[in-house]
Amino acid sequence: MSNLVIKQCNNIFAESNGIKNSENKFGGDFILKLSNIKIKSKLHLLSSILLIFTVFIGIFGYIQLKISNDNMESMYNNKLNAINWLNDNRNQARAIEADMYYIILYPDDKDKQNEKMKDIEKRRKMFDDNFQKL
């Protein structure tokens, strides 16, 4: 009885939309086939379809997260090095300044002044190396 009602509803829908009976085979036959399947089988079919979609979405999300992670690693490794070099240069400049103040404040201690001059030269080279990397 229910198959007959479904078939009649499909025919009425097809006629109202200008579709011939021969063109309406997929929709009508598909619905009739679904109505003949047991509820257990319908639930299995629906669960399988949802599982496939869930797996597809999970795989897509994993791929997108991997791409984002690669981009962030590239940004961190390549683009943030300049900031680290600039920070290091600032520290080197401050240490050079401190060494110069020491040399000015303690003119009698020649050994310490020579040590500070060597430290200034070493820090100047580090400063220049960092600046060349930029």
C-alpha positions in Angstrom: 0.0 0.0 0.0 2.7 2.5 0.9 4.7 1.7 -2.3 1.6 2.6 -4.3 1.2 5.9 -2.4 4.9 6.8 -3.0 4.6 5.9 -6.7 1.5 8.1 -7.1 3.2 11.0 -5.2 6.2 10.7 -7.5 4.0 10.7 -10.6 2.0 13.7 -9.4 5.3 15.6 -8.6 6.7 14.6 -12.0 3.6 15.7 -13.9 3.4 19.0 -12.1 7.1 19.7 -13.0 6.7 18.6 -16.6 8.7 15.4 -16.3 7.6 12.3 -18.2 7.3 9.0 -16.4 10.3 7.6 -18.3 12.5 10.5 -17.1 11.5 10.0 -13.4 13.0 6.5 -13.0 15.8 7.4 -10.7 13.9 9.3 -8.1 10.9 6.9 -8.0 12.9 3.7 -8.2 15.4 4.9 -5.6 12.7 5.9 -3.1 10.9 2.6 -3.7 14.1 0.6 -3.2 14.7 2.5 0.1 11.2 1.9 1.3 11.7 -1.9 0.8 14.8 -2.0 2.9 14.6 -2.9 6.6 15.2 -0.1 9.1 18.3 -1.9 10.3 19.8 -1.8 6.8 18.8 1.9 6.4 20.6 2.7 9.7 23.7 0.8 8.6 23.6 2.7 5.3 23.2 6.1 7.0 25.9 5.3 9.5 28.3 4.2 6.8 27.7 7.4 4.8 28.2 9.6 7.9 31.3 7.6 8.8 32.7 8.2 5.3 31.9 12.0 5.5 33.5 12.1 9.0 36.6 10.4 7.8 36.8 12.7 4.8 36.4 15.8 7.0 39.0 14.5 9.4 41.5 13.8 6.6 40.9 17.3 5.1 41.3 18.9 8.5 44.6 17.0 9.2 46.0 18.1 5.8 45.1 21.7 6.4 46.6 21.6 9.9 49.8 20.1 8.5 50.0 22.9 5.9 49.4 25.5 8.6 52.1 24.0 10.8 54.6 23.9 7.9 53.8 27.6 7.2 54.2 28.6 10.8 57.5 26.7 11.1 58.8 28.4 8.0 57.7 31.8 9.4 59.4 31.1 12.7 62.6 29.7 11.2 63.0 32.2 8.4 61.3 35.4 9.3 61.9 35.7 13.1 65.6 35.2 12.8 65.9 38.9 11.8 64.2 39.9 15.1 66.6 37.7 17.1 69.6 39.2 15.3 68.3 42.8 15.9 67.8 41.9 19.6 71.3 40.5 19.8 72.7 43.6 18.1 71.0 45.8 20.7 72.5 43.7 23.5 76.0 43.9 21.9 75.7 47.7 21.5 74.7 48.0 25.2 77.6 45.9 26.3 80.0 48.0 24.2 78.6 51.1 25.8 79.1 49.6 29.3 82.7 48.7 28.4 83.3 52.2 27.2 81.9 53.7 30.4 84.2 51.3 32.4 87.2 52.5 30.4 86.3 56.2 31.0 85.5 55.7 34.8 88.7 53.7 35.6 91.6 55.2 33.6 94.2 53.8 36.0 93.5 50.1 35.4 95.3 49.5 32.1 95.0 45.7 32.2 91.2 45.9 32.6 91.0 48.6 29.9 92.8 46.3 27.5 90.5 43.5 28.4 87.5 45.8 27.8 88.9 46.9 24.4 89.3 43.3 23.3 85.7 42.7 24.4 84.5 45.8 22.5 86.3 44.5 19.4 84.8 41.0 19.8 81.3 42.5 20.2 81.7 44.8 17.3 82.5 41.8 15.0 79.4 40.0 16.3 77.4 43.1 15.7 78.7 43.4 12.1 78.1 39.7 11.5 74.5 40.0 12.7 74.0 43.1 10.6 75.3 41.4 7.5 72.7 38.5 8.0 69.9 41.0 7.8 
